[in-house]
């Protein structure tokens, strides 16, 4: 396997072997310089190689696979030529809207298929003929079963946010789909983390992939200022309100551990703060789309979300990510804070930690390979029995310094 670190590009888009139509479309969306992942992935993909790209959202990864896919499109056949699998509906929609902009000069039919939307609309779109299908694995399987999606013409497959798809449990569905794609075909895999699970998938379904690795700094979200706060469980809401008042975030994403917790928290803060909404997997698709539209346009500055849905939210103006509940899995912390600090902008991430959560905090620090400093709170009293919590955390700090 060829491994290469992704470096700061000195190249422009015109050095990447792109046609005049694509260069014109890029000018129209005002993409002047390729991001590091784009400069690395685009030429390899255009060569026809299988590529594993380590990239988180906000680094320009959609265009990194979208540009070469559009460039490589040929005459339309019976079925799509490219199949893009994504973990969430929101991400699938975002991919489609970005790719439609990039394909402005290409007459490419790009269609999203995901659950929660009436299947008839998707059936009609597929029947009319498409070049690129973007979808969540479950709904793609649905269409394969109904006979409405023919994979015999697919020559490019993209697995976007592959780590997240495996986390959600899509592995069997992904494998079922990949087994139906005829050989030879090209596979592009994008993932924020490249663990053993991802590599097993790549070993099984990819051919001599070129691995493009980001530097550690890029993975650990260098543009995000991170702080933790030790706070009693029953003081968390008060602390959140205090921070919202103090910092007046442009746009703020608040993560809770459970759907019920998200609903309860949103209800409580709605009474005090204007422009709060909640999003999680139990909401009907139409409601999720409405909330996302309002958040994206800035009408709603505070959005409370759970991990599965929150992960798919790619809105450039998010200034604050508040981890109201510490994530169960430290990897999720990396994904959560990646919602801010996108494309080189600065963002802040706060992590609420109850006095007994020193250990999960330390696990996050070890994964990030950095210590997260405490947030100075000024007058705010985060504890009923003051001092106790800080002491406990102190003990963990000491332990951490030996590791
Ligand atoms: P992504 O990582 O694909 O979610 O992209 C993050 C954001 O960066 C999106 O809003 C893109 O429209 C934007 N973007 C992608 N590539 C470029 C580029 N080369 N120059 C400027 N903006 C870009």
Boltz pocket constraint, residues with backbone or C-beta under 6 A from the ligand:
constraints:
  - pocket:
      binder: B
      contacts: [[A, 29], [A, 30], [A, 31], [A, 32], [A, 33], [A, 34], [A, 35], [A, 38], [A, 56], [A, 57], [A, 58], [A, 59], [A, 60], [A, 61], [A, 62], [A, 63], [A, 98], [A, 314], [A, 316], [A, 342], [A, 343]]
      max_distance: 6.0
